[in-house]
Amino acid sequence: MQPPICSFCHRDQRDCEGLEFGLVKFANYEPLDRPGHPKGLLWFCSEHLEEAKKLEGLDSSTALKQLRSLFM
Ligand SMILES: [Zn+2]
C-alpha cells in the first residue's frame, strides 16, 4: 500500500499538516493477494476526495482526466 499522497494534487501530510486522505476504488480496481498497492485504488486529499468518489464508476485514468477538467 502506498502512503497517502493525493493522486490529483500530489500533496501529502508533510506538505499540509492536518490534511485528511481517503481511498477511492475505481472500476479498474484489482485486489492484490500480495503486499503492494492494488491497481485502481487511489488516495485523494479531503479537497479532492468528494469529487473523486463521484467518479468511482470510471477507471482511474479516465477519472483523473475528468477531475483535471473540473478543477482546472
Ligand atoms: Zn488533492
N, CA, C, O and the ligand as a Tripos MOL2 file, in Angstrom:
@<TRIPOS>MOLECULE
protein
  289   287    73     0     0
PROTEIN
NO_CHARGES

@<TRIPOS>ATOM
      1 N           0.8440   -1.2030    0.0000 N.3       1 MET1
      2 CA          0.0000    0.0000    0.0000 C.3       1 MET1
      3 C           0.8750    1.2480    0.0000 C.2       1 MET1
      4 O           1.8010    1.3630    0.8030 O.2       1 MET1
      5 N           0.5870    2.1580   -0.8810 N.am      2 GLN2
      6 CA          1.3300    3.4220   -0.9090 C.3       2 GLN2
      7 C           0.9370    4.3140    0.2710 C.2       2 GLN2
      8 O          -0.1790    4.2130    0.7790 O.2       2 GLN2
      9 N           1.8440    5.1810    0.7040 N.am      3 PRO3
     10 CA          1.4610    6.1570    1.7360 C.3       3 PRO3
     11 C           0.4720    7.1540    1.1280 C.2       3 PRO3
     12 O           0.4300    7.3190   -0.0910 O.2       3 PRO3
     13 N          -0.3200    7.8160    1.9680 N.am      4 PRO4
     14 CA         -1.3090    8.7370    1.4100 C.3       4 PRO4
     15 C          -0.6940    9.9680    0.7450 C.2       4 PRO4
     16 O          -0.1260   10.8410    1.4030 O.2       4 PRO4
     17 N          -0.8260   10.0060   -0.5550 N.am      5 ILE5
     18 CA         -0.4360   11.1730   -1.3610 C.3       5 ILE5
     19 C          -1.5900   11.3850   -2.3310 C.2       5 ILE5
     20 O          -1.9980   10.4430   -3.0100 O.2       5 ILE5
     21 N          -2.1150   12.5800   -2.4080 N.am      6 CYS6
     22 CA         -3.2550   12.8200   -3.2920 C.3       6 CYS6
     23 C          -2.8690   12.5430   -4.7460 C.2       6 CYS6
     24 O          -1.8880   13.0910   -5.2490 O.2       6 CYS6
     25 N          -3.6450   11.6890   -5.4150 N.am      7 SER7
     26 CA         -3.3570   11.3380   -6.8000 C.3       7 SER7
     27 C          -3.6000   12.5020   -7.7350 C.2       7 SER7
     28 O          -3.1300   12.5080   -8.8730 O.2       7 SER7
     29 N          -4.3350   13.4830   -7.2520 N.am      8 PHE8
     30 CA         -4.6440   14.6150   -8.1100 C.3       8 PHE8
     31 C          -3.6550   15.7700   -7.9080 C.2       8 PHE8
     32 O          -3.0580   16.2450   -8.8730 O.2       8 PHE8
     33 N          -3.4810   16.2180   -6.6800 N.am      9 CYS9
     34 CA         -2.6270   17.3950   -6.4530 C.3       9 CYS9
     35 C          -1.2530   17.0250   -5.8900 C.2       9 CYS9
     36 O          -0.3980   17.8940   -5.7210 O.2       9 CYS9
     37 N          -1.0400   15.7390   -5.6010 N.am     10 HIS10
     38 CA          0.2480   15.2100   -5.1510 C.3      10 HIS10
     39 C           0.7370   15.7930   -3.8220 C.2      10 HIS10
     40 O           1.9310   15.7410   -3.5250 O.2      10 HIS10
     41 N          -0.1650   16.3380   -3.0370 N.am     11 ARG11
     42 CA          0.2430   16.7780   -1.7030 C.3      11 ARG11
     43 C           0.1900   15.5830   -0.7510 C.2      11 ARG11
     44 O          -0.5890   14.6500   -0.9480 O.2      11 ARG11
     45 N           1.0290   15.6260    0.2790 N.am     12 ASP12
     46 CA          0.9190   14.6260    1.3340 C.3      12 ASP12
     47 C           0.8900   15.3490    2.6730 C.2      12 ASP12
     48 O           0.8720   16.5790    2.7230 O.2      12 ASP12
     49 N           0.8860   14.5740    3.7670 N.am     13 GLN13
     50 CA          0.7150   15.1910    5.0760 C.3      13 GLN13
     51 C           1.9140   16.0520    5.4790 C.2      13 GLN13
     52 O           1.7890   16.9170    6.3470 O.2      13 GLN13
     53 N           3.0660   15.8250    4.8610 N.am     14 ARG14
     54 CA          4.2110   16.6770    5.1770 C.3      14 ARG14
     55 C           4.0430   18.0660    4.5630 C.2      14 ARG14
     56 O           4.5060   19.0610    5.1210 O.2      14 ARG14
     57 N           3.3770   18.1220    3.4070 N.am     15 ASP15
     58 CA          3.1320   19.4220    2.7660 C.3      15 ASP15
     59 C           2.0840   20.2100    3.5330 C.2      15 ASP15
     60 O           2.1670   21.4340    3.6440 O.2      15 ASP15
     61 N           1.1070   19.5050    4.0570 N.am     16 CYS16
     62 CA         -0.0710   20.1460    4.6140 C.3      16 CYS16
     63 C          -0.4730   19.4030    5.8740 C.2      16 CYS16
     64 O          -1.1950   18.4080    5.8140 O.2      16 CYS16
     65 N          -0.0100   19.8850    7.0040 N.am     17 GLU17
     66 CA         -0.3420   19.2200    8.2520 C.3      17 GLU17
     67 C          -1.8460   19.2940    8.4980 C.2      17 GLU17
     68 O          -2.4550   20.3470    8.3060 O.2      17 GLU17
     69 N          -2.4450   18.1900    8.9200 N.am     18 GLY18
     70 CA         -3.8800   18.1910    9.1930 C.3      18 GLY18
     71 C          -4.7260   17.8390    7.9830 C.2      18 GLY18
     72 O          -5.9380   17.6600    8.1050 O.2      18 GLY18
     73 N          -4.1010   17.7370    6.8170 N.am     19 LEU19
     74 CA         -4.8400   17.3350    5.6200 C.3      19 LEU19
     75 C          -5.2460   15.8640    5.7620 C.2      19 LEU19
     76 O          -4.4290   15.0170    6.1230 O.2      19 LEU19
     77 N          -6.5050   15.5790    5.4750 N.am     20 GLU20
     78 CA         -7.0050   14.2050    5.5890 C.3      20 GLU20
     79 C          -6.9770   13.5390    4.2150 C.2      20 GLU20
     80 O          -7.0720   14.1980    3.1800 O.2      20 GLU20
     81 N          -6.8430   12.2060    4.2380 N.am     21 PHE21
     82 CA         -6.7880   11.4480    2.9790 C.3      21 PHE21
     83 C          -7.7680   10.2910    3.0190 C.2      21 PHE21
     84 O          -8.0620    9.7430    4.0820 O.2      21 PHE21
     85 N          -8.2640    9.9320    1.8630 N.am     22 GLY22
     86 CA         -9.1370    8.7700    1.7600 C.3      22 GLY22
     87 C          -8.8510    8.0150    0.4800 C.2      22 GLY22
     88 O          -8.2960    8.5650   -0.4710 O.2      22 GLY22
     89 N          -9.2390    6.7360    0.4660 N.am     23 LEU23
     90 CA         -9.0160    5.8940   -0.7120 C.3      23 LEU23
     91 C         -10.2840    5.7980   -1.5460 C.2      23 LEU23
     92 O         -11.3880    5.7360   -1.0040 O.2      23 LEU23
     93 N         -10.1250    5.7860   -2.8600 N.am     24 VAL24
     94 CA        -11.2510    5.5550   -3.7690 C.3      24 VAL24
     95 C         -10.9070    4.3640   -4.6500 C.2      24 VAL24
     96 O          -9.8240    4.2880   -5.2310 O.2      24 VAL24
     97 N         -11.8650    3.4280   -4.7360 N.am     25 LYS25
     98 CA        -11.7170    2.2560   -5.6120 C.3      25 LYS25
     99 C         -12.3960    2.5650   -6.9300 C.2      25 LYS25
    100 O         -13.5940    2.8440   -6.9580 O.2      25 LYS25
    101 N         -11.6600    2.5190   -8.0090 N.am     26 PHE26
    102 CA        -12.2350    2.7890   -9.3240 C.3      26 PHE26
    103 C         -12.6190    1.4850  -10.0250 C.2      26 PHE26
    104 O         -12.3630    0.3900   -9.5240 O.2      26 PHE26
    105 N         -13.2430    1.6350  -11.2030 N.am     27 ALA27
    106 CA        -13.7640    0.4680  -11.9270 C.3      27 ALA27
    107 C         -12.6660   -0.5290  -12.2930 C.2      27 ALA27
    108 O         -12.9260   -1.7240  -12.4320 O.2      27 ALA27
    109 N         -11.4350   -0.0290  -12.4470 N.am     28 ASN28
    110 CA        -10.3370   -0.9340  -12.8090 C.3      28 ASN28
    111 C          -9.6040   -1.4860  -11.5860 C.2      28 ASN28
    112 O          -8.5100   -2.0360  -11.7100 O.2      28 ASN28
    113 N         -10.2080   -1.3380  -10.4140 N.am     29 TYR29
    114 CA         -9.6090   -1.8790   -9.1850 C.3      29 TYR29
    115 C          -9.4370   -3.3870   -9.2710 C.2      29 TYR29
    116 O         -10.3500   -4.1180   -9.6540 O.2      29 TYR29
    117 N          -8.2440   -3.8290   -8.9040 N.am     30 GLU30
    118 CA         -7.9680   -5.2670   -8.8560 C.3      30 GLU30
    119 C          -7.3150   -5.5760   -7.5240 C.2      30 GLU30
    120 O          -6.2130   -5.1000   -7.2550 O.2      30 GLU30
    121 N          -7.9750   -6.3690   -6.6770 N.am     31 PRO31
    122 CA         -7.3740   -6.6880   -5.3810 C.3      31 PRO31
    123 C          -6.0570   -7.4430   -5.5580 C.2      31 PRO31
    124 O          -5.8930   -8.2200   -6.4980 O.2      31 PRO31
    125 N          -5.1290   -7.2010   -4.6420 N.am     32 LEU32
    126 CA         -3.8430   -7.8970   -4.6780 C.3      32 LEU32
    127 C          -3.8310   -8.9590   -3.6030 C.2      32 LEU32
    128 O          -4.3320   -8.7350   -2.5010 O.2      32 LEU32
    129 N          -3.2590  -10.1250   -3.9110 N.am     33 ASP33
    130 CA         -3.1270  -11.1550   -2.8820 C.3      33 ASP33
    131 C          -1.7040  -11.1850   -2.3370 C.2      33 ASP33
    132 O          -1.2830  -12.1630   -1.7200 O.2      33 ASP33
    133 N          -0.9670  -10.1000   -2.5730 N.am     34 ARG34
    134 CA          0.4010   -9.9760   -2.0580 C.3      34 ARG34
    135 C           0.5820   -8.5200   -1.6330 C.2      34 ARG34
    136 O          -0.2160   -7.6600   -2.0060 O.2      34 ARG34
    137 N           1.6480   -8.2370   -0.8410 N.am     35 PRO35
    138 CA          1.8320   -6.8420   -0.4290 C.3      35 PRO35
    139 C           2.0920   -5.9500   -1.6300 C.2      35 PRO35
    140 O           2.7360   -6.3690   -2.5910 O.2      35 PRO35
    141 N           1.6000   -4.7420   -1.5780 N.am     36 GLY36
    142 CA          1.7810   -3.8250   -2.6930 C.3      36 GLY36
    143 C           0.5810   -2.9300   -2.7850 C.2      36 GLY36
    144 O          -0.2970   -2.9590   -1.9220 O.2      36 GLY36
    145 N           0.5370   -2.1390   -3.8210 N.am     37 HIS37
    146 CA         -0.5990   -1.2310   -3.9720 C.3      37 HIS37
    147 C          -1.4470   -1.6730   -5.1490 C.2      37 HIS37
    148 O          -0.9620   -1.7040   -6.2800 O.2      37 HIS37
    149 N          -2.7210   -2.0210   -4.9010 N.am     38 PRO38
    150 CA         -3.5480   -2.5030   -5.9980 C.3      38 PRO38
    151 C          -3.8210   -1.4310   -7.0530 C.2      38 PRO38
    152 O          -3.9130   -0.2380   -6.7620 O.2      38 PRO38
    153 N          -3.9420   -1.9040   -8.2680 N.am     39 LYS39
    154 CA         -4.3300   -1.0650   -9.3960 C.3      39 LYS39
    155 C          -5.7390   -0.5060   -9.1680 C.2      39 LYS39
    156 O          -6.6070   -1.1930   -8.6290 O.2      39 LYS39
    157 N          -5.9530    0.7220   -9.5760 N.am     40 GLY40
    158 CA         -7.2980    1.2790   -9.4940 C.3      40 GLY40
    159 C          -7.7240    1.7500   -8.1160 C.2      40 GLY40
    160 O          -8.8740    2.1440   -7.9230 O.2      40 GLY40
    161 N          -6.8060    1.7120   -7.1510 N.am     41 LEU41
    162 CA         -7.0970    2.1840   -5.7940 C.3      41 LEU41
    163 C          -6.2090    3.4020   -5.5400 C.2      41 LEU41
    164 O          -4.9870    3.2810   -5.4600 O.2      41 LEU41
    165 N          -6.8350    4.5810   -5.4140 N.am     42 LEU42
    166 CA         -6.0450    5.8130   -5.3330 C.3      42 LEU42
    167 C          -6.3730    6.6230   -4.0880 C.2      42 LEU42
    168 O          -7.5130    6.6550   -3.6230 O.2      42 LEU42
    169 N          -5.3450    7.2730   -3.5620 N.am     43 TRP43
    170 CA         -5.5180    8.2050   -2.4500 C.3      43 TRP43
    171 C          -5.9250    9.5750   -2.9720 C.2      43 TRP43
    172 O          -5.4680   10.0110   -4.0290 O.2      43 TRP43
    173 N          -6.7800   10.2410   -2.2270 N.am     44 PHE44
    174 CA         -7.0990   11.6380   -2.5200 C.3      44 PHE44
    175 C          -7.1160   12.4230   -1.2220 C.2      44 PHE44
    176 O          -7.4940   11.8930   -0.1770 O.2      44 PHE44
    177 N          -6.7100   13.6830   -1.2820 N.am     45 CYS45
    178 CA         -6.8250   14.5580   -0.1120 C.3      45 CYS45
    179 C          -8.2870   14.9540    0.0560 C.2      45 CYS45
    180 O          -9.0970   14.7910   -0.8560 O.2      45 CYS45
    181 N          -8.6110   15.4790    1.2380 N.am     46 SER46
    182 CA        -10.0160   15.7970    1.5190 C.3      46 SER46
    183 C         -10.5800   16.8180    0.5250 C.2      46 SER46
    184 O         -11.7860   16.8580    0.2830 O.2      46 SER46
    185 N          -9.7050   17.6320   -0.0420 N.am     47 GLU47
    186 CA        -10.1610   18.6230   -1.0030 C.3      47 GLU47
    187 C         -10.6600   17.9870   -2.3070 C.2      47 GLU47
    188 O         -11.5510   18.5260   -2.9630 O.2      47 GLU47
    189 N         -10.0910   16.8580   -2.6700 N.am     48 HIS48
    190 CA        -10.4360   16.2280   -3.9520 C.3      48 HIS48
    191 C         -11.1830   14.9150   -3.7970 C.2      48 HIS48
    192 O         -11.6440   14.3410   -4.7840 O.2      48 HIS48
    193 N         -11.3070   14.4320   -2.5570 N.am     49 LEU49
    194 CA        -11.8990   13.1210   -2.3090 C.3      49 LEU49
    195 C         -13.3700   13.0490   -2.7370 C.2      49 LEU49
    196 O         -13.8060   12.0690   -3.3420 O.2      49 LEU49
    197 N         -14.1160   14.0930   -2.4130 N.am     50 GLU50
    198 CA        -15.5490   14.0650   -2.6940 C.3      50 GLU50
    199 C         -15.8260   13.9590   -4.2000 C.2      50 GLU50
    200 O         -16.6710   13.1750   -4.6330 O.2      50 GLU50
    201 N         -15.0990   14.7640   -4.9860 N.am     51 GLU51
    202 CA        -15.2880   14.7170   -6.4400 C.3      51 GLU51
    203 C         -14.7760   13.3910   -7.0010 C.2      51 GLU51
    204 O         -15.3700   12.8420   -7.9290 O.2      51 GLU51
    205 N         -13.6920   12.8800   -6.4520 N.am     52 ALA52
    206 CA        -13.1370   11.6120   -6.9230 C.3      52 ALA52
    207 C         -14.1280   10.4720   -6.6870 C.2      52 ALA52
    208 O         -14.2720    9.5880   -7.5310 O.2      52 ALA52
    209 N         -14.8160   10.4930   -5.5330 N.am     53 LYS53
    210 CA        -15.7830    9.4360   -5.2150 C.3      53 LYS53
    211 C         -16.9380    9.4090   -6.1970 C.2      53 LYS53
    212 O         -17.4840    8.3450   -6.4870 O.2      53 LYS53
    213 N         -17.3130   10.5720   -6.7130 N.am     54 LYS54
    214 CA        -18.4040   10.6270   -7.6960 C.3      54 LYS54
    215 C         -18.0110    9.9400   -8.9960 C.2      54 LYS54
    216 O         -18.8710    9.5700   -9.7950 O.2      54 LYS54
    217 N         -16.6970    9.7710   -9.2070 N.am     55 LEU55
    218 CA        -16.2070    9.2090  -10.4680 C.3      55 LEU55
    219 C         -15.7400    7.7680  -10.3140 C.2      55 LEU55
    220 O         -15.0780    7.2330  -11.2030 O.2      55 LEU55
    221 N         -16.0810    7.1270   -9.1830 N.am     56 GLU56
    222 CA        -15.5470    5.7910   -8.9180 C.3      56 GLU56
    223 C         -16.0500    4.7180   -9.8900 C.2      56 GLU56
    224 O         -15.4840    3.6260   -9.9510 O.2      56 GLU56
    225 N         -17.1060    5.0220  -10.6480 N.am     57 GLY57
    226 CA        -17.5860    4.0800  -11.6660 C.3      57 GLY57
    227 C         -16.7230    4.0540  -12.9230 C.2      57 GLY57
    228 O         -16.8960    3.1970  -13.7890 O.2      57 GLY57
    229 N         -15.7880    5.0060  -13.0150 N.am     58 LEU58
    230 CA        -14.8980    5.0740  -14.1860 C.3      58 LEU58
    231 C         -13.5790    4.3880  -13.8630 C.2      58 LEU58
    232 O         -13.2990    4.0960  -12.7010 O.2      58 LEU58
    233 N         -12.7550    4.1260  -14.8990 N.am     59 ASP59
    234 CA        -11.4470    3.6330  -14.4820 C.3      59 ASP59
    235 C         -10.5630    4.8120  -14.0910 C.2      59 ASP59
    236 O         -10.8310    5.9530  -14.4670 O.2      59 ASP59
    237 N          -9.5120    4.5280  -13.3360 N.am     60 SER60
    238 CA         -8.8050    5.5880  -12.6220 C.3      60 SER60
    239 C          -8.1880    6.6270  -13.5600 C.2      60 SER60
    240 O          -8.1560    7.8100  -13.2200 O.2      60 SER60
    241 N          -7.6990    6.2160  -14.7270 N.am     61 SER61
    242 CA         -7.0730    7.2140  -15.6030 C.3      61 SER61
    243 C          -8.1300    8.1550  -16.1860 C.2      61 SER61
    244 O          -7.8870    9.3550  -16.3160 O.2      61 SER61
    245 N          -9.2980    7.6190  -16.5370 N.am     62 THR62
    246 CA        -10.3960    8.4590  -17.0320 C.3      62 THR62
    247 C         -10.8680    9.4060  -15.9320 C.2      62 THR62
    248 O         -11.1210   10.5830  -16.1880 O.2      62 THR62
    249 N         -10.9870    8.8950  -14.7140 N.am     63 ALA63
    250 CA        -11.4380    9.7140  -13.5930 C.3      63 ALA63
    251 C         -10.4730   10.8710  -13.3330 C.2      63 ALA63
    252 O         -10.9050   11.9900  -13.0560 O.2      63 ALA63
    253 N          -9.1700   10.6050  -13.4210 N.am     64 LEU64
    254 CA         -8.1950   11.6760  -13.1960 C.3      64 LEU64
    255 C          -8.2980   12.7550  -14.2670 C.2      64 LEU64
    256 O          -8.1600   13.9440  -13.9790 O.2      64 LEU64
    257 N          -8.5440   12.3290  -15.5090 N.am     65 LYS65
    258 CA         -8.7260   13.3080  -16.5840 C.3      65 LYS65
    259 C          -9.9400   14.1800  -16.3240 C.2      65 LYS65
    260 O          -9.9000   15.3940  -16.5220 O.2      65 LYS65
    261 N         -11.0380   13.5420  -15.8720 N.am     66 GLN66
    262 CA        -12.2470   14.3040  -15.5950 C.3      66 GLN66
    263 C         -12.0430   15.2720  -14.4360 C.2      66 GLN66
    264 O         -12.5370   16.3990  -14.4660 O.2      66 GLN66
    265 N         -11.3150   14.8310  -13.4170 N.am     67 LEU67
    266 CA        -11.0270   15.7100  -12.2860 C.3      67 LEU67
    267 C         -10.2400   16.9280  -12.7430 C.2      67 LEU67
    268 O         -10.5020   18.0490  -12.3060 O.2      67 LEU67
    269 N          -9.2780   16.7020  -13.6220 N.am     68 ARG68
    270 CA         -8.4930   17.8130  -14.1300 C.3      68 ARG68
    271 C          -9.3800   18.8310  -14.8190 C.2      68 ARG68
    272 O          -9.1840   20.0360  -14.6620 O.2      68 ARG68
    273 N         -10.3610   18.3510  -15.5870 N.am     69 SER69
    274 CA        -11.2260   19.3120  -16.2700 C.3      69 SER69
    275 C         -12.1630   20.0240  -15.2970 C.2      69 SER69
    276 O         -12.6130   21.1380  -15.5670 O.2      69 SER69
    277 N         -12.4560   19.3780  -14.1600 N.am     70 LEU70
    278 CA        -13.3070   20.0230  -13.1480 C.3      70 LEU70
    279 C         -12.5810   21.1310  -12.3940 C.2      70 LEU70
    280 O         -13.1490   22.1860  -12.1110 O.2      70 LEU70
    281 N         -11.3010   20.8690  -12.0720 N.am     71 PHE71
    282 CA        -10.5950   21.7700  -11.1640 C.3      71 PHE71
    283 C          -9.6960   22.7570  -11.8970 C.2      71 PHE71
    284 O          -9.1420   23.6650  -11.2770 O.2      71 PHE71
    285 N          -9.5420   22.5910  -13.2180 N.am     72 MET72
    286 CA         -8.6160   23.4940  -13.9280 C.3      72 MET72
    287 C          -9.3030   24.2350  -15.0420 C.2      72 MET72
    288 O          -8.6710   25.0310  -15.7360 O.2      72 MET72
    289 ZN         -5.7180   16.7610   -3.6100 Zn       73 ZN73
@<TRIPOS>BOND
     1     1     2 1
     2     2     3 1
     3     3     4 2
     4     3     5 am
     5     5     6 1
     6     6     7 1
     7     7     8 2
     8     7     9 am
     9     9    10 1
    10    10    11 1
    11    11    12 2
    12    11    13 am
    13    13    14 1
    14    14    15 1
    15    15    16 2
    16    15    17 am
    17    17    18 1
    18    18    19 1
    19    19    20 2
    20    19    21 am
    21    21    22 1
    22    22    23 1
    23    23    24 2
    24    23    25 am
    25    25    26 1
    26    26    27 1
    27    27    28 2
    28    27    29 am
    29    29    30 1
    30    30    31 1
    31    31    32 2
    32    31    33 am
    33    33    34 1
    34    34    35 1
    35    35    36 2
    36    35    37 am
    37    37    38 1
    38    38    39 1
    39    39    40 2
    40    39    41 am
    41    41    42 1
    42    42    43 1
    43    43    44 2
    44    43    45 am
    45    45    46 1
    46    46    47 1
    47    47    48 2
    48    47    49 am
    49    49    50 1
    50    50    51 1
    51    51    52 2
    52    51    53 am
    53    53    54 1
    54    54    55 1
    55    55    56 2
    56    55    57 am
    57    57    58 1
    58    58    59 1
    59    59    60 2
    60    59    61 am
    61    61    62 1
    62    62    63 1
    63    63    64 2
    64    63    65 am
    65    65    66 1
    66    66    67 1
    67    67    68 2
    68    67    69 am
    69    69    70 1
    70    70    71 1
    71    71    72 2
    72    71    73 am
    73    73    74 1
    74    74    75 1
    75    75    76 2
    76    75    77 am
    77    77    78 1
    78    78    79 1
    79    79    80 2
    80    79    81 am
    81    81    82 1
    82    82    83 1
    83    83    84 2
    84    83    85 am
    85    85    86 1
    86    86    87 1
    87    87    88 2
    88    87    89 am
    89    89    90 1
    90    90    91 1
    91    91    92 2
    92    91    93 am
    93    93    94 1
    94    94    95 1
    95    95    96 2
    96    95    97 am
    97    97    98 1
    98    98    99 1
    99    99   100 2
   100    99   101 am
   101   101   102 1
   102   102   103 1
   103   103   104 2
   104   103   105 am
   105   105   106 1
   106   106   107 1
   107   107   108 2
   108   107   109 am
   109   109   110 1
   110   110   111 1
   111   111   112 2
   112   111   113 am
   113   113   114 1
   114   114   115 1
   115   115   116 2
   116   115   117 am
   117   117   118 1
   118   118   119 1
   119   119   120 2
   120   119   121 am
   121   121   122 1
   122   122   123 1
   123   123   124 2
   124   123   125 am
   125   125   126 1
   126   126   127 1
   127   127   128 2
   128   127   129 am
   129   129   130 1
   130   130   131 1
   131   131   132 2
   132   131   133 am
   133   133   134 1
   134   134   135 1
   135   135   136 2
   136   135   137 am
   137   137   138 1
   138   138   139 1
   139   139   140 2
   140   139   141 am
   141   141   142 1
   142   142   143 1
   143   143   144 2
   144   143   145 am
   145   145   146 1
   146   146   147 1
   147   147   148 2
   148   147   149 am
   149   149   150 1
   150   150   151 1
   151   151   152 2
   152   151   153 am
   153   153   154 1
   154   154   155 1
   155   155   156 2
   156   155   157 am
   157   157   158 1
   158   158   159 1
   159   159   160 2
   160   159   161 am
   161   161   162 1
   162   162   163 1
   163   163   164 2
   164   163   165 am
   165   165   166 1
   166   166   167 1
   167   167   168 2
   168   167   169 am
   169   169   170 1
   170   170   171 1
   171   171   172 2
   172   171   173 am
   173   173   174 1
   174   174   175 1
   175   175   176 2
   176   175   177 am
   177   177   178 1
   178   178   179 1
   179   179   180 2
   180   179   181 am
   181   181   182 1
   182   182   183 1
   183   183   184 2
   184   183   185 am
   185   185   186 1
   186   186   187 1
   187   187   188 2
   188   187   189 am
   189   189   190 1
   190   190   191 1
   191   191   192 2
   192   191   193 am
   193   193   194 1
   194   194   195 1
   195   195   196 2
   196   195   197 am
   197   197   198 1
   198   198   199 1
   199   199   200 2
   200   199   201 am
   201   201   202 1
   202   202   203 1
   203   203   204 2
   204   203   205 am
   205   205   206 1
   206   206   207 1
   207   207   208 2
   208   207   209 am
   209   209   210 1
   210   210   211 1
   211   211   212 2
   212   211   213 am
   213   213   214 1
   214   214   215 1
   215   215   216 2
   216   215   217 am
   217   217   218 1
   218   218   219 1
   219   219   220 2
   220   219   221 am
   221   221   222 1
   222   222   223 1
   223   223   224 2
   224   223   225 am
   225   225   226 1
   226   226   227 1
   227   227   228 2
   228   227   229 am
   229   229   230 1
   230   230   231 1
   231   231   232 2
   232   231   233 am
   233   233   234 1
   234   234   235 1
   235   235   236 2
   236   235   237 am
   237   237   238 1
   238   238   239 1
   239   239   240 2
   240   239   241 am
   241   241   242 1
   242   242   243 1
   243   243   244 2
   244   243   245 am
   245   245   246 1
   246   246   247 1
   247   247   248 2
   248   247   249 am
   249   249   250 1
   250   250   251 1
   251   251   252 2
   252   251   253 am
   253   253   254 1
   254   254   255 1
   255   255   256 2
   256   255   257 am
   257   257   258 1
   258   258   259 1
   259   259   260 2
   260   259   261 am
   261   261   262 1
   262   262   263 1
   263   263   264 2
   264   263   265 am
   265   265   266 1
   266   266   267 1
   267   267   268 2
   268   267   269 am
   269   269   270 1
   270   270   271 1
   271   271   272 2
   272   271   273 am
   273   273   274 1
   274   274   275 1
   275   275   276 2
   276   275   277 am
   277   277   278 1
   278   278   279 1
   279   279   280 2
   280   279   281 am
   281   281   282 1
   282   282   283 1
   283   283   284 2
   284   283   285 am
   285   285   286 1
   286   286   287 1
   287   287   288 2
@<TRIPOS>SUBSTRUCTURE
     1 MET1         2 RESIDUE 1 A MET
     2 GLN2         6 RESIDUE 1 A GLN
     3 PRO3        10 RESIDUE 1 A PRO
     4 PRO4        14 RESIDUE 1 A PRO
     5 ILE5        18 RESIDUE 1 A ILE
     6 CYS6        22 RESIDUE 1 A CYS
     7 SER7        26 RESIDUE 1 A SER
     8 PHE8        30 RESIDUE 1 A PHE
     9 CYS9        34 RESIDUE 1 A CYS
    10 HIS10       38 RESIDUE 1 A HIS
    11 ARG11       42 RESIDUE 1 A ARG
    12 ASP12       46 RESIDUE 1 A ASP
    13 GLN13       50 RESIDUE 1 A GLN
    14 ARG14       54 RESIDUE 1 A ARG
    15 ASP15       58 RESIDUE 1 A ASP
    16 CYS16       62 RESIDUE 1 A CYS
    17 GLU17       66 RESIDUE 1 A GLU
    18 GLY18       70 RESIDUE 1 A GLY
    19 LEU19       74 RESIDUE 1 A LEU
    20 GLU20       78 RESIDUE 1 A GLU
    21 PHE21       82 RESIDUE 1 A PHE
    22 GLY22       86 RESIDUE 1 A GLY
    23 LEU23       90 RESIDUE 1 A LEU
    24 VAL24       94 RESIDUE 1 A VAL
    25 LYS25       98 RESIDUE 1 A LYS
    26 PHE26      102 RESIDUE 1 A PHE
    27 ALA27      106 RESIDUE 1 A ALA
    28 ASN28      110 RESIDUE 1 A ASN
    29 TYR29      114 RESIDUE 1 A TYR
    30 GLU30      118 RESIDUE 1 A GLU
    31 PRO31      122 RESIDUE 1 A PRO
    32 LEU32      126 RESIDUE 1 A LEU
    33 ASP33      130 RESIDUE 1 A ASP
    34 ARG34      134 RESIDUE 1 A ARG
    35 PRO35      138 RESIDUE 1 A PRO
    36 GLY36      142 RESIDUE 1 A GLY
    37 HIS37      146 RESIDUE 1 A HIS
    38 PRO38      150 RESIDUE 1 A PRO
    39 LYS39      154 RESIDUE 1 A LYS
    40 GLY40      158 RESIDUE 1 A GLY
    41 LEU41      162 RESIDUE 1 A LEU
    42 LEU42      166 RESIDUE 1 A LEU
    43 TRP43      170 RESIDUE 1 A TRP
    44 PHE44      174 RESIDUE 1 A PHE
    45 CYS45      178 RESIDUE 1 A CYS
    46 SER46      182 RESIDUE 1 A SER
    47 GLU47      186 RESIDUE 1 A GLU
    48 HIS48      190 RESIDUE 1 A HIS
    49 LEU49      194 RESIDUE 1 A LEU
    50 GLU50      198 RESIDUE 1 A GLU
    51 GLU51      202 RESIDUE 1 A GLU
    52 ALA52      206 RESIDUE 1 A ALA
    53 LYS53      210 RESIDUE 1 A LYS
    54 LYS54      214 RESIDUE 1 A LYS
    55 LEU55      218 RESIDUE 1 A LEU
    56 GLU56      222 RESIDUE 1 A GLU
    57 GLY57      226 RESIDUE 1 A GLY
    58 LEU58      230 RESIDUE 1 A LEU
    59 ASP59      234 RESIDUE 1 A ASP
    60 SER60      238 RESIDUE 1 A SER
    61 SER61      242 RESIDUE 1 A SER
    62 THR62      246 RESIDUE 1 A THR
    63 ALA63      250 RESIDUE 1 A ALA
    64 LEU64      254 RESIDUE 1 A LEU
    65 LYS65      258 RESIDUE 1 A LYS
    66 GLN66      262 RESIDUE 1 A GLN
    67 LEU67      266 RESIDUE 1 A LEU
    68 ARG68      270 RESIDUE 1 A ARG
    69 SER69      274 RESIDUE 1 A SER
    70 LEU70      278 RESIDUE 1 A LEU
    71 PHE71      282 RESIDUE 1 A PHE
    72 MET72      286 RESIDUE 1 A MET
    73 ZN73       289 GROUP 0 **** ****
